[in-house]
Amino acid sequence: MKVATAYYNGSEELVWVSDNGPIKISQMAQLHGFDEGAWTADRMFREGDQAFDNIQRWVDWAKRESLEPDTTPTSWMAPIPYPGKIICVGLNYRPHAAESALDVPQSPVLFSKFQNAVVGTEATVSAPPDSHQLDYKAELVMVMGRRCVQVSESDALSYVFGYCNGNDLSARDLQFRTSQWLLGKSGDGFGAMGPYMVTADEIEDPDQLEIIGTRNGVEVQHSNTCEMIFSSRYLISYISHYMTLEPGDVIFTGTPEGVILGQKPEVRKWLVPGERVGVMVEGLGELVTYIGEPSDD
């Protein structure tokens, strides 16, 4: 099942992305006698298993009935617009660590973003006005569906609700201003996700997915999540041993080689306004980000 979040004339709605287009969960709920207002991702994760079961039942019915959308979104948000935690993994592909001239980590390198970084597909993202080294990073994102504390690797994936594309945009000149990466990773829009989230039952193995990044339609990154140093299973287990993962938390699992930082300094061309960056993880559609003019706002 493909689930997304969209705006309908200023109202946030959780939608099922069908072959006929996005259909509001609230539309299906009302057709089944549940007239309880708008459905959002926050509500779905808050209500948990009962909400998941209801939505799956409504979607199965809508497929059988070939239900049509009752209106069209005005814009898209990230599938999970307000994650409680955004945990990112650095240097999780050996070739990327090598191209960045950094040591291969012995333990996962973790850093965070905040909700200001979250945007959906087709958003326009600008670098801070004093940054001139904006870089792209195509990534697989895991979305937690259940509370997760000190889980084993063998059980870890059972706690995942779904997966989506992510773009860990990074202002490299700010990232390396100090030993802490936070400043260069947490700009507005630097945690793009989308266009939708695919539920875990439709992804056989998150550690066997092709991952592609494009710049203005030209492929610049291409790898497979099997090349990650720390697998999806390991990351969930590792993180959950140090902090509780809650429903709706997201984990950016790292980017493969091909980023701008990995090129020789004399040929690097950082992202500039007017460019289009795409992220495509196998089975998850395409996340599109446009680069805008820096703003002093």
N, C-alpha and C positions, 0 to 999 in steps of 0.2 A: 504494500500500500504506500502511495506517495502522499505525504502530508506537507502542507505549506501554510504560511501566514500571509494574508493579503489585506490591503486597505480597500474598503468600499465606501467611497465618499467620506473619508475620515474615520470610519469605524473599522477596528481591527477584527478580523475573522479568521478562524482556523478553517482550512479547506482541504478537501480531498481532490487531488489532481487526477482527474479521469481522462479517458481518451477523448471525451467530448468537451473537456475544459475543466477549470476549477469549479467545484461545487461546495458551497458552504456546509459545514457540519451542522450548523443551526437549521439550514433548510431541510436536511434529512431528518434531524431530530423532530422538527415540527410536524413533518409528514408521518412520524411515528407517535405523535401525541405528546412529545416532550417540548412544550412551549416555555422554555426557560431562558430566553435571551441568547445573546451571542456566546459562541464557543471560541475560546482562545487556547493557545498552547499552554499558558500558565494554568488555566482551568483543567485541561486534560491531565497535566502532570500532577496537579494538586489532588484530583479525584482518583487517580491511579487506575488500578486494574478494572474497576467497574466502568470507567470512562473508556479505557482501551477496548474492552469487550463490546460496549455499546457502539462505539464508532466502527469497529470491524463488522459488526452485525448490520449496521446501516449501510456501510459501503458494499457489503455482499449483496444486500437487497437492491441498491442503486445500480449495481452492475447487471443484475438480472432484469431490471426494469428499463435499462438504458436511459437513466435519468439525465435530463439536460440541466445545465446551469440556469439559475433564474436571473442572474445579472453578471456583469463583467468587472473584475477588479480595476481600481484606478492606479494602483501601484503594488509592489511586492515588498514585504519585509523579510528578514531572515526567518527561516522556519521556526527557530526558537529565539524570539526577539529579546527576551530578558533572562538569559541564563544566570543562575545563581553564581556559578563559578565558570570561568573560562581558563582552562589549564592547557598550556602549550608545551610541546616537546621540541627542543632544539637539537640539531646535529644528529638526527635519527637515521640518516643514510650515510654510509661510509664515504661514497664519492662526494657528497655535499660537504662533509667535514673536511675532506682533503682539499676541495676547491676553495674552501673558506680559510685554509691554512690554520686549521684548529685541530687539536687532538681528538681522536675518536674517543667518545666518553665511555667510561666504565660503568656508569649508572646514568639513568635518564636525566637529561638537563631540562629542568622544569622552569617555566616562567608563566606569568599571567597577563591577561588583558582584562578590561572592564567593559561594562555595558555600553559605554560611549563608543566603543570600537565596533559594535555590532550593526551591520547593515545587510540588506538582502541583495538579490541579483539586480543588475542594471543600475545600481547606485553609482553616483559620482563621488569619488573620494579625492581629497586634496591633501598634499603634504603640509605640515606647519610652515609658516612663511620663512623661517630661517633654516629650513632643511632643503637640501638639493641632491639627495641621494636616495630617492624612493625606489624600492625593490619589490618584486612580486615573489610569492611562494605558494605553489599549488600543494594542497594537503587534503588528506582524508580526515573528516571530523566524526567522532563518535558522540552520540547523545545518550546519556544515561536515562534509564527508565525506572529503576528501582534504587532504593537506598542501599549503599554498598560500603561495607566496612570489613577490611582485612579479608578479602576474598582470595581464593586460590586461582591460579591461572586456568585450571580446568573448568572452573565455574564462571570465570569473569565475563564471558560474552553473554551469559544468560541475564546479565544486568543491563544490557544495552537495549534501548528502545529502537534506535535507528542510526542511520549514517547520512552524511551530506558532504558536499564539497566545501572547502574552506580556502581562503586566501589570506595568509598571514603577512599582510603588507608591512613593510619594515623601512623606517627611515634610518639608513645605515649610519649616517653622520651623527645622528642622535643616539643610536643604539650603542656605539662604541665611545661615546663621550666619557662614560665612566665604566666601571667593571660590571655595573648592573644594566641589563638590557631594557629595562622597563620603559624608559622615555621613548626609545625608538620603536617600540612595539605597541604602544597604547594610544596612538593618535585616533582622532575621530574617524571611524570607518575602516580602521586597520584590521578588523576581524570579520570580513565579509563571509557570509554563509548562504548556501542555496543552490539551485532555485527552490528545491524542496528537500524533504527528508524521506528516505526510503526505510521502511520498517525492517527490523533485523531478520524477520522470517524470509525476506526476499534476497538477502545477501548471504550466500552459502559460506563464504570465508573472507572476512575483511583483510586478511593477510595474503590474498591472492587477487588483487585488483590492479588493473592498469591505471596509471595516473599520468595525466598530460596537462601541461601548462602552455598557453599560447599568448603571444604578444602581437597585437594587430593581425591576427589570423595566422601567424607563423609559429610553428611548434618550437618552443624553447626548453621545455622540460618533458621528459618521457621516461618513466620507470614503472616499477610494479611494487606494491606494498610488501611483497615477499622480500624485498631488499632492505626493509627496515631493520635496524640493529636490534631494537626492542619491539617485539610484536604487540599487536593490539591487546592480546590477552595479558601479556606481561605488564604493559603500561597500566591497565586497570588494576591489576593485582598490586603492583608496586605503589601506585598513588593511594589506593584504598588502605594501605597499611600505615599511612601517615596523615590522611585526612579523609573524612567521610564524604563520599560522593552521593549527591542527592538527585532525585529525578529532575531532569532538565539541565543538569550540568553538562558542559561540553568539553571534549578533549581534542585539540588539534594535534595530530600524531607526527608532524614533522614533514619536511619537504625534501625531495630528491635534488640531485645536481641540476645545474642549468640556470641558477639565479645570476643576476647581474654581478653581485659581489664576487662570484667565482671566476669572472673573466679577468684578463690582465688589465691592470689599471689604465693602460694607454688606449684600450678599446672599449672600456665601459661606457655605456650610454644609459643613464638612469632614466626612469619613467618621467615623462613630461606631459603637461596638459594636452588632451585630445587623444590620448592612447586608449586602447581597449585591451584588457587582460582577461583571459578565459581560463577556467579550471574545469577539467573533466575527469572525474574518477569513474571507472567502469560501472555502469548501471545507475549513475546518480545525476544524469543530465549535465548541463553546463551552467556554471556560475560565471556571470559577466560583471566586470567592474570597469568603469570609465574613470580616467584620471582627469581631475579638474584643476582649475587655477588655484594657487595658494590663497588663503583668506586670512585676514587679520582679525576676523570676528571671533 
